[in-house]
Amino acid sequence: MWGRLVMSDTIRLNFVLDRADDPRLYDELARFSKGSKRVNRLRILAHDGLQHVLIDTSPPPAAAAPNDLQAASLELFGPSL
């Protein structure tokens, strides 16, 4: 019918961005008058955003269980003020 779908190592994007959709992104990209500079800035923003998401989604460290010394201190002195 349509033939095989061939995956490529290249992704081409063509999109329309209205200022009302995302004013901060629009203003950031509008600073550059040439398309290639805008594309490079968008690439940097996307990469930085991805890094931020990957770092923020890592599970938080588990809370440390109270050890014997902490338990003894609590028993002797009571809870902190």
Biopython code that builds the backbone (N, CA, C, O; Angstrom):
import numpy as np
from Bio.PDB.StructureBuilder import StructureBuilder

atoms = [
    (1, "MET", "N", (0.816, -1.187, 0.000)),
    (1, "MET", "CA", (0.000, 0.000, 0.000)),
    (1, "MET", "C", (0.869, 1.263, 0.000)),
    (1, "MET", "O", (1.110, 1.850, -1.055)),
    (2, "TRP", "N", (1.325, 1.668, 1.149)),
    (2, "TRP", "CA", (2.116, 2.883, 1.254)),
    (2, "TRP", "C", (3.605, 2.609, 1.225)),
    (2, "TRP", "O", (4.403, 3.541, 1.127)),
    (3, "GLY", "N", (3.989, 1.360, 1.309)),
    (3, "GLY", "CA", (5.414, 1.037, 1.337)),
    (3, "GLY", "C", (5.925, 1.041, 2.772)),
    (3, "GLY", "O", (5.173, 1.255, 3.722)),
    (4, "ARG", "N", (7.204, 0.801, 2.897)),
    (4, "ARG", "CA", (7.814, 0.754, 4.226)),
    (4, "ARG", "C", (8.136, 2.153, 4.727)),
    (4, "ARG", "O", (8.515, 3.044, 3.967)),
    (5, "LEU", "N", (7.971, 2.311, 6.040)),
    (5, "LEU", "CA", (8.358, 3.555, 6.680)),
    (5, "LEU", "C", (9.838, 3.465, 7.001)),
    (5, "LEU", "O", (10.266, 2.576, 7.737)),
    (6, "VAL", "N", (10.611, 4.372, 6.456)),
    (6, "VAL", "CA", (12.049, 4.358, 6.665)),
    (6, "VAL", "C", (12.392, 5.428, 7.700)),
    (6, "VAL", "O", (12.063, 6.601, 7.526)),
    (7, "MET", "N", (13.057, 5.010, 8.775)),
    (7, "MET", "CA", (13.488, 5.954, 9.800)),
    (7, "MET", "C", (14.812, 6.577, 9.373)),
    (7, "MET", "O", (15.673, 5.906, 8.805)),
    (8, "SER", "N", (14.957, 7.830, 9.647)),
    (8, "SER", "CA", (16.159, 8.555, 9.281)),
    (8, "SER", "C", (16.793, 9.130, 10.546)),
    (8, "SER", "O", (16.138, 9.223, 11.584)),
    (9, "ASP", "N", (18.037, 9.507, 10.460)),
    (9, "ASP", "CA", (18.716, 10.145, 11.576)),
    (9, "ASP", "C", (18.503, 11.656, 11.566)),
    (9, "ASP", "O", (19.161, 12.383, 12.311)),
    (10, "THR", "N", (17.598, 12.123, 10.735)),
    (10, "THR", "CA", (17.312, 13.548, 10.617)),
    (10, "THR", "C", (15.841, 13.788, 10.903)),
    (10, "THR", "O", (14.973, 13.062, 10.418)),
    (11, "ILE", "N", (15.573, 14.811, 11.693)),
    (11, "ILE", "CA", (14.201, 15.238, 11.965)),
    (11, "ILE", "C", (14.068, 16.660, 11.447)),
    (11, "ILE", "O", (14.871, 17.529, 11.787)),
    (12, "ARG", "N", (13.071, 16.892, 10.640)),
    (12, "ARG", "CA", (12.810, 18.239, 10.137)),
    (12, "ARG", "C", (11.537, 18.744, 10.798)),
    (12, "ARG", "O", (10.526, 18.044, 10.846)),
    (13, "LEU", "N", (11.602, 19.964, 11.304)),
    (13, "LEU", "CA", (10.456, 20.573, 11.965)),
    (13, "LEU", "C", (10.064, 21.852, 11.254)),
    (13, "LEU", "O", (10.911, 22.633, 10.821)),
    (14, "ASN", "N", (8.786, 22.044, 11.147)),
    (14, "ASN", "CA", (8.237, 23.287, 10.632)),
    (14, "ASN", "C", (7.043, 23.594, 11.515)),
    (14, "ASN", "O", (6.052, 22.864, 11.491)),
    (15, "PHE", "N", (7.121, 24.664, 12.295)),
    (15, "PHE", "CA", (6.026, 24.957, 13.196)),
    (15, "PHE", "C", (5.774, 26.454, 13.245)),
    (15, "PHE", "O", (6.622, 27.267, 12.876)),
    (16, "VAL", "N", (4.596, 26.783, 13.706)),
    (16, "VAL", "CA", (4.187, 28.172, 13.859)),
    (16, "VAL", "C", (4.084, 28.438, 15.356)),
    (16, "VAL", "O", (3.452, 27.675, 16.087)),
    (17, "LEU", "N", (4.702, 29.510, 15.802)),
    (17, "LEU", "CA", (4.663, 29.887, 17.203)),
    (17, "LEU", "C", (4.064, 31.279, 17.316)),
    (17, "LEU", "O", (4.663, 32.255, 16.865)),
    (18, "ASP", "N", (2.899, 31.372, 17.910)),
    (18, "ASP", "CA", (2.276, 32.668, 18.170)),
    (18, "ASP", "C", (2.739, 33.163, 19.532)),
    (18, "ASP", "O", (2.940, 32.379, 20.460)),
    (19, "ARG", "N", (2.903, 34.464, 19.633)),
    (19, "ARG", "CA", (3.349, 35.034, 20.900)),
    (19, "ARG", "C", (2.393, 34.688, 22.029)),
    (19, "ARG", "O", (2.824, 34.495, 23.166)),
    (20, "ALA", "N", (1.109, 34.607, 21.734)),
    (20, "ALA", "CA", (0.105, 34.292, 22.754)),
    (20, "ALA", "C", (0.296, 32.875, 23.309)),
    (20, "ALA", "O", (-0.070, 32.606, 24.454)),
    (21, "ASP", "N", (0.861, 31.979, 22.512)),
    (21, "ASP", "CA", (1.060, 30.599, 22.957)),
    (21, "ASP", "C", (2.136, 30.501, 24.027)),
    (21, "ASP", "O", (1.958, 29.807, 25.027)),
    (22, "ASP", "N", (3.248, 31.190, 23.823)),
    (22, "ASP", "CA", (4.365, 31.137, 24.770)),
    (22, "ASP", "C", (5.182, 32.423, 24.620)),
    (22, "ASP", "O", (6.153, 32.462, 23.865)),
    (23, "PRO", "N", (4.785, 33.467, 25.339)),
    (23, "PRO", "CA", (5.452, 34.770, 25.154)),
    (23, "PRO", "C", (6.952, 34.747, 25.429)),
    (23, "PRO", "O", (7.716, 35.390, 24.709)),
    (24, "ARG", "N", (7.388, 34.022, 26.456)),
    (24, "ARG", "CA", (8.822, 34.003, 26.776)),
    (24, "ARG", "C", (9.622, 33.337, 25.670)),
    (24, "ARG", "O", (10.676, 33.838, 25.277)),
    (25, "LEU", "N", (9.134, 32.217, 25.165)),
    (25, "LEU", "CA", (9.838, 31.532, 24.080)),
    (25, "LEU", "C", (9.808, 32.373, 22.812)),
    (25, "LEU", "O", (10.814, 32.480, 22.110)),
    (26, "TYR", "N", (8.663, 32.968, 22.519)),
    (26, "TYR", "CA", (8.545, 33.812, 21.336)),
    (26, "TYR", "C", (9.551, 34.965, 21.380)),
    (26, "TYR", "O", (10.263, 35.221, 20.410)),
    (27, "ASP", "N", (9.595, 35.656, 22.530)),
    (27, "ASP", "CA", (10.516, 36.791, 22.663)),
    (27, "ASP", "C", (11.972, 36.350, 22.553)),
    (27, "ASP", "O", (12.792, 37.048, 21.956)),
    (28, "GLU", "N", (12.292, 35.203, 23.125)),
    (28, "GLU", "CA", (13.662, 34.688, 23.052)),
    (28, "GLU", "C", (14.056, 34.391, 21.604)),
    (28, "GLU", "O", (15.158, 34.737, 21.179)),
    (29, "LEU", "N", (13.173, 33.762, 20.858)),
    (29, "LEU", "CA", (13.491, 33.406, 19.470)),
    (29, "LEU", "C", (13.406, 34.614, 18.537)),
    (29, "LEU", "O", (14.103, 34.659, 17.524)),
    (30, "ALA", "N", (12.566, 35.587, 18.866)),
    (30, "ALA", "CA", (12.417, 36.775, 18.012)),
    (30, "ALA", "C", (13.647, 37.670, 18.058)),
    (30, "ALA", "O", (13.812, 38.540, 17.203)),
    (31, "ARG", "N", (14.515, 37.465, 19.050)),
    (31, "ARG", "CA", (15.746, 38.265, 19.122)),
    (31, "ARG", "C", (16.651, 38.009, 17.926)),
    (31, "ARG", "O", (17.469, 38.858, 17.574)),
    (32, "PHE", "N", (16.511, 36.849, 17.300)),
    (32, "PHE", "CA", (17.380, 36.462, 16.191)),
    (32, "PHE", "C", (16.634, 36.642, 14.877)),
    (32, "PHE", "O", (15.537, 36.113, 14.692)),
    (33, "SER", "N", (17.244, 37.396, 13.968)),
    (33, "SER", "CA", (16.559, 37.709, 12.711)),
    (33, "SER", "C", (16.699, 36.605, 11.673)),
    (33, "SER", "O", (15.877, 36.512, 10.762)),
    (34, "LYS", "N", (17.711, 35.777, 11.792)),
    (34, "LYS", "CA", (17.945, 34.742, 10.787)),
    (34, "LYS", "C", (17.446, 33.393, 11.281)),
    (34, "LYS", "O", (17.518, 33.082, 12.470)),
    (35, "GLY", "N", (16.945, 32.609, 10.357)),
    (35, "GLY", "CA", (16.382, 31.308, 10.696)),
    (35, "GLY", "C", (17.373, 30.359, 11.335)),
    (35, "GLY", "O", (17.039, 29.665, 12.295)),
    (36, "SER", "N", (18.598, 30.320, 10.812)),
    (36, "SER", "CA", (19.575, 29.370, 11.352)),
    (36, "SER", "C", (19.952, 29.724, 12.790)),
    (36, "SER", "O", (20.187, 28.832, 13.606)),
    (37, "LYS", "N", (20.010, 31.011, 13.102)),
    (37, "LYS", "CA", (20.315, 31.418, 14.472)),
    (37, "LYS", "C", (19.162, 31.075, 15.400)),
    (37, "LYS", "O", (19.377, 30.660, 16.539)),
    (38, "ARG", "N", (17.929, 31.248, 14.911)),
    (38, "ARG", "CA", (16.764, 30.868, 15.705)),
    (38, "ARG", "C", (16.749, 29.368, 15.955)),
    (38, "ARG", "O", (16.466, 28.916, 17.065)),
    (39, "VAL", "N", (17.052, 28.609, 14.928)),
    (39, "VAL", "CA", (17.067, 27.146, 15.068)),
    (39, "VAL", "C", (18.124, 26.721, 16.080)),
    (39, "VAL", "O", (17.867, 25.854, 16.914)),
    (40, "ASN", "N", (19.302, 27.318, 16.017)),
    (40, "ASN", "CA", (20.347, 26.971, 16.974)),
    (40, "ASN", "C", (19.943, 27.348, 18.398)),
    (40, "ASN", "O", (20.204, 26.592, 19.334)),
    (41, "ARG", "N", (19.311, 28.502, 18.570)),
    (41, "ARG", "CA", (18.868, 28.911, 19.905)),
    (41, "ARG", "C", (17.789, 27.954, 20.416)),
    (41, "ARG", "O", (17.806, 27.573, 21.587)),
    (42, "LEU", "N", (16.864, 27.568, 19.560)),
    (42, "LEU", "CA", (15.823, 26.619, 19.949)),
    (42, "LEU", "C", (16.440, 25.277, 20.329)),
    (42, "LEU", "O", (15.996, 24.634, 21.279)),
    (43, "ARG", "N", (17.449, 24.861, 19.597)),
    (43, "ARG", "CA", (18.148, 23.605, 19.898)),
    (43, "ARG", "C", (18.796, 23.680, 21.285)),
    (43, "ARG", "O", (18.711, 22.731, 22.064)),
    (44, "ILE", "N", (19.441, 24.810, 21.591)),
    (44, "ILE", "CA", (20.076, 24.976, 22.904)),
    (44, "ILE", "C", (19.027, 24.975, 24.008)),
    (44, "ILE", "O", (19.203, 24.317, 25.033)),
    (45, "LEU", "N", (17.938, 25.710, 23.804)),
    (45, "LEU", "CA", (16.879, 25.757, 24.814)),
    (45, "LEU", "C", (16.270, 24.377, 25.046)),
    (45, "LEU", "O", (15.994, 23.996, 26.184)),
    (46, "ALA", "N", (16.064, 23.642, 23.976)),
    (46, "ALA", "CA", (15.495, 22.298, 24.104)),
    (46, "ALA", "C", (16.462, 21.371, 24.835)),
    (46, "ALA", "O", (16.045, 20.591, 25.691)),
    (47, "HIS", "N", (17.729, 21.451, 24.507)),
    (47, "HIS", "CA", (18.730, 20.604, 25.160)),
    (47, "HIS", "C", (18.822, 20.936, 26.643)),
    (47, "HIS", "O", (18.831, 20.030, 27.477)),
    (48, "ASP", "N", (18.890, 22.222, 26.985)),
    (48, "ASP", "CA", (18.957, 22.627, 28.388)),
    (48, "ASP", "C", (17.696, 22.208, 29.140)),
    (48, "ASP", "O", (17.770, 21.753, 30.282)),
    (49, "GLY", "N", (16.553, 22.360, 28.502)),
    (49, "GLY", "CA", (15.300, 21.941, 29.134)),
    (49, "GLY", "C", (15.252, 20.444, 29.367)),
    (49, "GLY", "O", (14.769, 19.986, 30.403)),
    (50, "LEU", "N", (15.749, 19.684, 28.409)),
    (50, "LEU", "CA", (15.779, 18.230, 28.564)),
    (50, "LEU", "C", (16.707, 17.834, 29.702)),
    (50, "LEU", "O", (16.375, 16.953, 30.494)),
    (51, "GLN", "N", (17.856, 18.471, 29.789)),
    (51, "GLN", "CA", (18.788, 18.173, 30.878)),
    (51, "GLN", "C", (18.141, 18.494, 32.224)),
    (51, "GLN", "O", (18.287, 17.742, 33.187)),
    (52, "HIS", "N", (17.431, 19.610, 32.280)),
    (52, "HIS", "CA", (16.766, 20.012, 33.518)),
    (52, "HIS", "C", (15.704, 18.988, 33.914)),
    (52, "HIS", "O", (15.595, 18.625, 35.085)),
    (53, "VAL", "N", (14.930, 18.527, 32.949)),
    (53, "VAL", "CA", (13.884, 17.546, 33.223)),
    (53, "VAL", "C", (14.499, 16.230, 33.682)),
    (53, "VAL", "O", (14.008, 15.613, 34.627)),
    (54, "LEU", "N", (15.565, 15.799, 33.025)),
    (54, "LEU", "CA", (16.184, 14.536, 33.398)),
    (54, "LEU", "C", (16.782, 14.599, 34.793)),
    (54, "LEU", "O", (16.736, 13.612, 35.527)),
    (55, "ILE", "N", (17.339, 15.735, 35.169)),
    (55, "ILE", "CA", (17.918, 15.875, 36.502)),
    (55, "ILE", "C", (16.814, 15.961, 37.548)),
    (55, "ILE", "O", (16.921, 15.337, 38.604)),
    (56, "ASP", "N", (15.752, 16.723, 37.275)),
    (56, "ASP", "CA", (14.682, 16.922, 38.248)),
    (56, "ASP", "C", (13.822, 15.689, 38.450)),
    (56, "ASP", "O", (13.187, 15.558, 39.496)),
    (57, "THR", "N", (13.779, 14.783, 37.488)),
    (57, "THR", "CA", (12.925, 13.612, 37.632)),
    (57, "THR", "C", (13.633, 12.440, 38.297)),
    (57, "THR", "O", (13.033, 11.385, 38.502)),
    (58, "SER", "N", (14.901, 12.619, 38.631)),
    (58, "SER", "CA", (15.569, 11.534, 39.343)),
    (58, "SER", "C", (14.948, 11.421, 40.731)),
    (58, "SER", "O", (14.595, 12.433, 41.337)),
    (59, "PRO", "N", (14.816, 10.214, 41.230)),
    (59, "PRO", "CA", (14.136, 10.047, 42.517)),
    (59, "PRO", "C", (14.912, 10.730, 43.631)),
    (59, "PRO", "O", (16.143, 10.705, 43.640)),
    (60, "PRO", "N", (14.204, 11.335, 44.562)),
    (60, "PRO", "CA", (14.891, 11.995, 45.669)),
    (60, "PRO", "C", (15.550, 10.955, 46.566)),
    (60, "PRO", "O", (15.087, 9.817, 46.643)),
    (61, "PRO", "N", (16.614, 11.335, 47.237)),
    (61, "PRO", "CA", (17.261, 10.369, 48.118)),
    (61, "PRO", "C", (16.318, 9.966, 49.242)),
    (61, "PRO", "O", (15.532, 10.774, 49.734)),
    (62, "ALA", "N", (16.412, 8.715, 49.632)),
    (62, "ALA", "CA", (15.548, 8.215, 50.697)),
    (62, "ALA", "C", (15.919, 8.898, 52.010)),
    (62, "ALA", "O", (17.086, 9.183, 52.278)),
    (63, "ALA", "N", (14.895, 9.152, 52.815)),
    (63, "ALA", "CA", (15.144, 9.775, 54.114)),
    (63, "ALA", "C", (15.923, 8.797, 54.984)),
    (63, "ALA", "O", (15.636, 7.601, 55.019)),
    (64, "ALA", "N", (16.894, 9.326, 55.667)),
    (64, "ALA", "CA", (17.724, 8.475, 56.517)),
    (64, "ALA", "C", (16.909, 8.000, 57.716)),
    (64, "ALA", "O", (16.211, 8.782, 58.362)),
    (65, "ALA", "N", (17.010, 6.726, 57.994)),
    (65, "ALA", "CA", (16.329, 6.169, 59.155)),
    (65, "ALA", "C", (17.073, 6.605, 60.407)),
    (65, "ALA", "O", (18.302, 6.680, 60.408)),
    (66, "PRO", "N", (16.339, 6.892, 61.464)),
    (66, "PRO", "CA", (17.033, 7.297, 62.679)),
    (66, "PRO", "C", (17.941, 6.182, 63.179)),
    (66, "PRO", "O", (17.546, 5.016, 63.214)),
    (67, "ASN", "N", (19.134, 6.540, 63.556)),
    (67, "ASN", "CA", (20.050, 5.520, 64.061)),
    (67, "ASN", "C", (19.947, 5.457, 65.581)),
    (67, "ASN", "O", (19.175, 6.198, 66.191)),
    (68, "ASP", "N", (20.718, 4.582, 66.175)),
    (68, "ASP", "CA", (20.654, 4.371, 67.623)),
    (68, "ASP", "C", (21.037, 5.622, 68.394)),
    (68, "ASP", "O", (20.448, 5.915, 69.434)),
    (69, "LEU", "N", (22.024, 6.367, 67.891)),
    (69, "LEU", "CA", (22.473, 7.576, 68.577)),
    (69, "LEU", "C", (21.366, 8.635, 68.583)),
    (69, "LEU", "O", (21.150, 9.315, 69.586)),
    (70, "GLN", "N", (20.676, 8.765, 67.459)),
    (70, "GLN", "CA", (19.576, 9.730, 67.392)),
    (70, "GLN", "C", (18.451, 9.311, 68.334)),
    (70, "GLN", "O", (17.866, 10.152, 69.016)),
    (71, "ALA", "N", (18.153, 8.033, 68.373)),
    (71, "ALA", "CA", (17.097, 7.543, 69.255)),
    (71, "ALA", "C", (17.468, 7.773, 70.713)),
    (71, "ALA", "O", (16.621, 8.183, 71.506)),
    (72, "ALA", "N", (18.727, 7.513, 71.079)),
    (72, "ALA", "CA", (19.169, 7.716, 72.462)),
    (72, "ALA", "C", (19.114, 9.190, 72.822)),
    (72, "ALA", "O", (18.700, 9.536, 73.928)),
    (73, "SER", "N", (19.525, 10.068, 71.908)),
    (73, "SER", "CA", (19.489, 11.499, 72.156)),
    (73, "SER", "C", (18.056, 11.966, 72.372)),
    (73, "SER", "O", (17.784, 12.754, 73.278)),
    (74, "LEU", "N", (17.152, 11.484, 71.547)),
    (74, "LEU", "CA", (15.749, 11.844, 71.678)),
    (74, "LEU", "C", (15.194, 11.360, 73.012)),
    (74, "LEU", "O", (14.429, 12.072, 73.664)),
    (75, "GLU", "N", (15.575, 10.155, 73.419)),
    (75, "GLU", "CA", (15.098, 9.608, 74.687)),
    (75, "GLU", "C", (15.636, 10.410, 75.871)),
    (75, "GLU", "O", (14.913, 10.663, 76.835)),
    (76, "LEU", "N", (16.893, 10.803, 75.798)),
    (76, "LEU", "CA", (17.537, 11.508, 76.914)),
    (76, "LEU", "C", (17.092, 12.964, 77.004)),
    (76, "LEU", "O", (16.761, 13.441, 78.089)),
    (77, "PHE", "N", (17.079, 13.676, 75.875)),
    (77, "PHE", "CA", (16.817, 15.111, 75.896)),
    (77, "PHE", "C", (15.410, 15.498, 75.445)),
    (77, "PHE", "O", (14.991, 16.634, 75.664)),
    (78, "GLY", "N", (14.694, 14.606, 74.838)),
    (78, "GLY", "CA", (13.362, 14.915, 74.326)),
    (78, "GLY", "C", (13.473, 15.568, 72.953)),
    (78, "GLY", "O", (14.572, 15.771, 72.437)),
    (79, "PRO", "N", (12.330, 15.891, 72.372)),
    (79, "PRO", "CA", (12.343, 16.475, 71.030)),
    (79, "PRO", "C", (12.943, 17.884, 71.037)),
    (79, "PRO", "O", (12.905, 18.590, 72.045)),
    (80, "SER", "N", (13.492, 18.266, 69.896)),
    (80, "SER", "CA", (14.091, 19.592, 69.794)),
    (80, "SER", "C", (13.009, 20.664, 69.814)),
    (80, "SER", "O", (11.849, 20.422, 69.478)),
    (81, "LEU", "N", (13.429, 21.848, 70.218)),
    (81, "LEU", "CA", (12.469, 22.965, 70.298)),
    (81, "LEU", "C", (12.307, 23.528, 68.973)),
    (81, "LEU", "O", (11.547, 24.480, 68.796)),
]
sb = StructureBuilder()
sb.init_structure("model")
sb.init_model(0)
sb.init_chain("A")
sb.init_seg("    ")
for serial, (resi, resn, name, xyz) in enumerate(atoms, 1):
    if name == "N":
        sb.init_residue(resn, " ", resi, " ")
    sb.init_atom(name, np.array(xyz, "f"), 0.0, 1.0, " ", f" {name:<3s}", serial, name[0])
structure = sb.get_structure()
